[in-house]
Amino acid sequence: MKIYRIKYTLSITISMLFFTYAQIQSNPSFEQQWITMQHEYQKLEAALNETENPQLKKYCHSCWENNRKIIRQVLLGAPNERFLHTPVISGSMVRHGNSLFQKYEKTYLLECVSPQTKKTIATYQDTSFGLLPKECAELNCSTSTLGALFYAAKILETPNRPDIKTLVDFGGGYGNLARVFKKIIPNSTVFIIDLPELLALQFLFLQTTLPDTKILIHDQERSDYETGAIHLIPIYLFEKLNVSIDLFISTFALSETPLFVQDLVARKNFCNAPMCYITGQLQGWNGYFEQHNTLLENIRKSYNATTCQPFHHMLENSLSSYEIIGIQK
């Protein structure tokens, strides 16, 4: 009887250990997610170092070189749940406050969209990832998420838009817009094109906040991509990316790239997407970035119906910005 009890107790203990391990695997801690992110980032770095061509410098604007170095230090450092508050990351990818252009976005979302879009936006649940304050009380979300919801609503409200099943987000910030699209169009396939450091941030954010979605970083060219997943593609593999998409979107990212990248996107005809939505800086924001006349001209050549207008960021500062929507009818 004693031996039976020992065996029974041992069996229960082993079962509990396996159950605990399964729980850890299905609900990894932030520290575990961080370590996984570091592993994926180091694989990207190794793949880039083994590649003779291309040189990443021609894909990265000089204004972003120092940012990359600082973000790399954050990525390879100790787990930090407040990493989105790091000045370089916060200043380039995170919105704050409740200024005039946030009021503009709230008014648009609450008063100016169709009932269907309004319902979609109202049911979206923000994440507490990064410990960003939910400064938009009306939609119970962070100011960054408010901006992402605004972009999504503008696309959903565009007349004659295609049915969006697959999209490219060129320059994905920390991944918030991709999460919005994946939540409002659950079966969608999303491609984010970005620098390796940004892909690592996006991987961390998306794997943490979308546990039921496959988040895949690709360090080499592929001929097929899993439907319904979010694919993170290094900028230096973009030229070889051959996928059929419905929407090409870039919000203040493409306009921060070198002319080489802008020309590459134009040569690829915006991935042949029947719709594009792009916001960016006009006049290179007083010479800080590149002029965008050629980019805007190429959008007009690629789409037979375009609308271009000043972007509402100008309500807050004197730097000229634009929003352009292209539809292939």
C-alpha positions as CSV (number, residue, x, y, z in Angstrom):
1,M,0.0,0.0,0.0
2,K,2.9,2.4,0.8
3,I,4.5,1.8,-2.5
4,Y,1.2,2.4,-4.3
5,R,0.8,5.7,-2.5
6,I,4.4,6.8,-3.4
7,K,3.8,5.9,-7.0
8,Y,0.4,7.7,-7.0
9,T,1.9,10.8,-5.4
10,L,4.8,10.8,-7.8
11,S,2.4,10.5,-10.7
12,I,0.4,13.4,-9.5
13,T,3.6,15.5,-9.0
14,I,4.8,14.8,-12.5
15,S,1.4,15.6,-14.0
16,M,1.3,18.9,-12.1
17,L,4.8,19.7,-13.4
18,F,3.8,19.0,-17.0
19,F,0.6,21.1,-16.5
20,T,2.7,24.0,-15.0
21,Y,5.1,23.8,-18.0
22,A,2.2,23.8,-20.4
23,Q,0.8,26.8,-18.7
24,I,4.2,28.6,-18.9
25,Q,4.5,27.7,-22.6
26,S,0.9,28.9,-23.4
27,N,1.2,32.0,-21.1
28,P,4.8,33.0,-21.2
29,S,5.9,35.8,-19.0
30,F,7.1,39.2,-20.3
31,E,10.7,38.1,-19.4
32,Q,10.3,35.0,-21.5
33,Q,8.8,37.0,-24.4
34,W,11.7,39.4,-24.2
35,I,14.2,36.5,-24.4
36,T,12.4,35.1,-27.4
37,M,12.5,38.5,-29.1
38,Q,16.3,38.8,-28.5
39,H,16.8,35.4,-30.1
40,E,14.8,36.4,-33.2
41,Y,16.7,39.7,-33.4
42,Q,20.0,38.0,-33.2
43,K,19.0,35.6,-36.0
44,L,18.2,38.6,-38.1
45,E,21.6,40.2,-37.3
46,A,23.4,36.9,-38.1
47,A,21.5,36.6,-41.4
48,L,22.4,40.2,-42.4
49,N,26.1,39.7,-41.4
50,E,26.3,36.6,-43.6
51,T,24.8,38.5,-46.6
52,E,27.4,40.2,-48.8
53,N,24.7,42.3,-50.5
54,P,22.7,44.5,-49.8
55,Q,24.3,46.9,-47.4
56,L,21.6,48.0,-45.0
57,K,22.8,51.6,-45.1
58,K,21.2,52.3,-48.5
59,Y,17.9,51.2,-47.0
60,C,18.1,53.3,-43.9
61,H,18.0,57.1,-43.9
62,S,20.9,58.8,-42.2
63,C,18.5,60.4,-39.7
64,W,17.6,56.9,-38.4
65,E,21.1,55.5,-38.0
66,N,21.6,56.8,-34.5
67,N,18.1,55.7,-33.5
68,R,18.9,52.2,-34.7
69,K,21.9,52.0,-32.4
70,I,20.0,53.2,-29.4
71,I,17.1,50.8,-30.1
72,R,19.6,47.9,-30.5
73,Q,20.9,48.7,-27.0
74,V,17.4,48.5,-25.6
75,L,16.7,45.2,-27.4
76,L,19.8,43.5,-26.1
77,G,19.4,44.9,-22.6
78,A,17.4,43.5,-19.6
79,P,13.7,43.1,-19.9
80,N,11.9,46.4,-19.5
81,E,8.1,46.6,-19.6
82,R,8.4,50.4,-20.0
83,F,10.7,50.2,-23.0
84,L,8.1,52.2,-25.1
85,H,8.9,55.1,-22.9
86,T,12.5,55.1,-24.0
87,P,13.0,58.6,-25.5
88,V,14.0,57.5,-29.0
89,I,11.2,55.0,-29.2
90,S,8.7,57.2,-27.6
91,G,9.6,60.2,-29.7
92,S,9.4,58.4,-33.0
93,M,6.7,55.8,-32.6
94,V,4.4,56.7,-29.6
95,R,1.9,59.5,-29.4
96,H,1.1,61.4,-26.3
97,G,-1.4,63.8,-24.9
98,N,-4.8,65.2,-26.0
99,S,-3.9,67.9,-28.4
100,L,-5.8,69.5,-31.2
101,F,-5.1,66.8,-33.8
102,Q,-6.2,64.1,-31.3
103,K,-9.5,65.9,-30.9
104,Y,-9.8,65.9,-34.6
105,E,-9.3,62.1,-34.7
106,K,-11.8,61.5,-32.0
107,T,-14.4,63.7,-33.7
108,Y,-13.9,61.8,-36.9
109,L,-14.2,58.4,-35.3
110,L,-17.2,59.3,-33.1
111,E,-19.2,61.5,-35.4
112,C,-18.1,61.2,-39.0
113,V,-17.9,57.5,-39.9
114,S,-20.6,55.1,-41.0
115,P,-22.5,53.1,-38.3
116,Q,-20.7,49.9,-39.3
117,T,-17.2,51.5,-39.0
118,K,-18.3,53.2,-35.8
119,K,-19.3,49.9,-34.3
120,T,-16.1,48.2,-35.4
121,I,-14.0,51.0,-33.7
122,A,-16.1,51.0,-30.6
123,T,-15.7,47.2,-30.0
124,Y,-11.9,47.4,-30.3
125,Q,-10.1,46.6,-27.1
126,D,-6.7,48.3,-26.5
127,T,-3.9,46.5,-24.8
128,S,-2.0,47.7,-21.7
129,F,1.3,46.6,-23.2
130,G,4.1,49.0,-22.6
131,L,2.2,50.7,-19.8
132,L,1.0,53.5,-22.0
133,P,-1.7,55.6,-20.4
134,K,-5.2,55.4,-21.9
135,E,-5.5,59.2,-22.6
136,C,-8.5,58.8,-24.9
137,A,-11.3,58.2,-22.4
138,E,-14.0,58.1,-25.1
139,L,-12.5,55.0,-26.7
140,N,-10.6,53.7,-23.7
141,C,-7.3,53.6,-25.5
142,S,-3.9,55.2,-25.7
143,T,-3.2,58.2,-27.9
144,S,-1.2,55.9,-30.2
145,T,-4.1,53.5,-30.6
146,L,-6.4,56.4,-31.3
147,G,-4.1,57.3,-34.2
148,A,-4.1,53.7,-35.5
149,L,-7.9,53.5,-35.3
150,F,-8.1,56.8,-37.2
151,Y,-5.9,55.3,-40.0
152,A,-8.0,52.1,-40.1
153,A,-11.3,54.0,-40.2
154,K,-10.1,56.3,-43.1
155,I,-9.3,53.2,-45.1
156,L,-12.6,51.4,-44.2
157,E,-14.5,54.5,-45.2
158,T,-12.8,55.0,-48.6
159,P,-15.4,54.6,-51.4
160,N,-14.7,51.8,-53.9
161,R,-12.0,50.2,-51.7
162,P,-11.1,46.6,-52.3
163,D,-12.1,43.8,-49.9
164,I,-9.0,43.8,-47.7
165,K,-7.6,40.3,-47.0
166,T,-3.9,40.9,-47.4
167,L,-2.0,44.1,-46.7
168,V,1.5,45.5,-46.5
169,D,2.3,48.0,-43.7
170,F,5.5,49.7,-44.8
171,G,7.2,50.8,-41.6
172,G,5.1,49.5,-38.8
173,G,6.2,51.5,-35.8
174,Y,6.0,49.1,-32.8
175,G,3.2,47.1,-34.5
176,N,0.1,48.9,-33.2
177,L,-1.6,49.5,-36.6
178,A,-1.0,45.8,-37.6
179,R,-2.7,44.7,-34.4
180,V,-5.7,47.0,-35.1
181,F,-6.1,45.5,-38.6
182,K,-5.7,42.0,-37.3
183,K,-8.4,42.6,-34.7
184,I,-10.9,44.2,-37.0
185,I,-10.2,41.8,-39.9
186,P,-9.3,38.6,-38.1
187,N,-8.6,36.5,-41.1
188,S,-6.3,39.0,-42.8
189,T,-2.7,38.3,-43.7
190,V,-0.3,41.2,-42.7
191,F,3.2,42.0,-44.0
192,I,5.3,44.6,-42.1
193,I,8.4,45.9,-43.9
194,D,10.9,47.5,-41.7
195,L,14.5,47.7,-40.3
196,P,15.6,44.7,-38.2
197,E,15.5,46.6,-34.9
198,L,11.9,47.7,-35.6
199,L,10.9,44.2,-36.6
200,A,12.2,42.9,-33.2
201,L,10.0,45.5,-31.4
202,Q,7.0,44.5,-33.4
203,F,7.6,40.9,-32.8
204,L,7.7,41.5,-29.0
205,F,4.5,43.6,-29.1
206,L,2.5,41.4,-31.4
207,Q,3.4,38.0,-29.9
208,T,2.5,39.4,-26.5
209,T,-0.8,41.0,-27.5
210,L,-2.0,38.6,-30.2
211,P,-1.3,35.2,-28.6
212,D,-3.6,33.4,-31.1
213,T,-1.9,34.8,-34.2
214,K,1.3,33.5,-35.7
215,I,4.0,36.2,-35.8
216,L,6.8,35.2,-38.1
217,I,10.1,37.0,-38.7
218,H,11.7,36.1,-42.0
219,D,15.5,36.3,-42.3
220,Q,15.6,35.0,-45.8
221,E,13.6,35.1,-49.1
222,R,10.6,32.8,-49.3
223,S,8.3,31.7,-52.1
224,D,5.2,31.2,-49.9
225,Y,3.7,32.8,-46.8
226,E,1.2,31.4,-44.3
227,T,-2.3,32.8,-44.7
228,G,-3.7,34.6,-41.7
229,A,-0.2,35.2,-40.1
230,I,1.7,38.5,-39.5
231,H,4.9,38.3,-41.5
232,L,7.8,40.6,-40.5
233,I,10.0,41.3,-43.5
234,P,13.4,43.0,-43.3
235,I,13.6,46.0,-45.6
236,Y,16.5,44.5,-47.5
237,L,14.3,41.6,-48.6
238,F,11.5,43.8,-49.8
239,E,12.7,43.9,-53.4
240,K,12.3,40.1,-53.6
241,L,8.9,40.0,-51.9
242,N,6.4,38.7,-54.4
243,V,2.9,38.6,-52.8
244,S,-0.6,39.6,-54.0
245,I,-2.0,42.2,-51.6
246,D,-5.1,44.4,-51.4
247,L,-3.8,47.4,-49.5
248,F,-0.4,49.2,-49.3
249,I,-0.2,51.4,-46.3
250,S,2.6,53.6,-44.9
251,T,2.0,56.2,-42.2
252,F,5.0,58.6,-41.8
253,A,7.5,55.8,-42.6
254,L,8.0,55.7,-46.4
255,S,8.6,59.4,-46.3
256,E,11.4,58.9,-43.8
257,T,13.3,56.5,-46.1
258,P,16.1,57.3,-48.6
259,L,15.1,58.1,-52.2
260,F,16.5,54.7,-53.2
261,V,13.7,53.0,-51.1
262,Q,11.0,55.3,-52.3
263,D,12.0,54.6,-55.9
264,L,12.1,50.9,-55.2
265,V,8.5,51.0,-53.8
266,A,7.4,52.9,-57.0
267,R,9.2,50.3,-59.2
268,K,7.3,47.5,-57.4
269,N,4.2,49.5,-58.1
270,F,3.2,49.5,-54.4
271,C,3.1,45.7,-54.6
272,N,0.4,46.0,-57.2
273,A,-2.1,46.7,-54.5
274,P,-5.5,48.1,-55.8
275,M,-5.4,50.6,-52.9
276,C,-2.8,52.6,-51.2
277,Y,-3.0,54.9,-48.2
278,I,0.1,57.0,-47.4
279,T,0.8,59.8,-45.0
280,G,4.1,61.7,-44.9
281,Q,6.1,64.8,-44.6
282,L,6.1,67.4,-47.3
283,Q,9.2,69.3,-48.3
284,G,11.2,66.8,-46.2
285,W,10.2,68.8,-43.1
286,N,12.7,71.6,-43.8
287,G,15.4,69.4,-45.2
288,Y,15.4,66.8,-42.5
289,F,14.1,64.1,-44.8
290,E,13.8,63.7,-48.6
291,Q,11.5,65.7,-50.9
292,H,8.4,63.6,-51.9
293,N,7.4,65.1,-55.2
294,T,8.5,62.0,-57.1
295,L,6.7,59.7,-54.7
296,L,3.4,61.5,-55.0
297,E,3.7,61.6,-58.8
298,N,4.3,57.8,-58.9
299,I,1.2,57.2,-56.7
300,R,-0.8,59.3,-59.2
301,K,0.6,57.3,-62.1
302,S,-0.1,53.9,-60.4
303,Y,-3.7,54.7,-59.5
304,N,-6.4,56.1,-61.7
305,A,-8.3,57.7,-58.8
306,T,-6.3,59.6,-56.1
307,T,-7.2,62.1,-53.4
308,C,-4.4,64.1,-51.7
309,Q,-4.9,66.6,-48.9
310,P,-3.1,68.2,-46.0
311,F,-2.8,65.9,-43.0
312,H,-4.2,67.2,-39.8
313,H,-0.9,67.0,-37.9
314,M,-0.5,70.5,-39.3
315,L,-3.1,71.7,-36.8
316,E,-0.4,71.4,-34.1
317,N,2.7,72.5,-35.9
318,S,3.9,74.3,-39.0
319,L,5.5,71.3,-40.6
320,S,3.6,70.4,-43.8
321,S,2.2,66.8,-44.0
322,Y,0.0,65.1,-46.5
323,E,-2.5,62.2,-46.8
324,I,-2.9,60.5,-50.2
325,I,-5.3,57.7,-51.1
326,G,-5.0,55.8,-54.3
327,I,-7.7,53.5,-55.8
328,Q,-7.4,51.3,-58.9
329,K,-10.9,51.2,-60.3
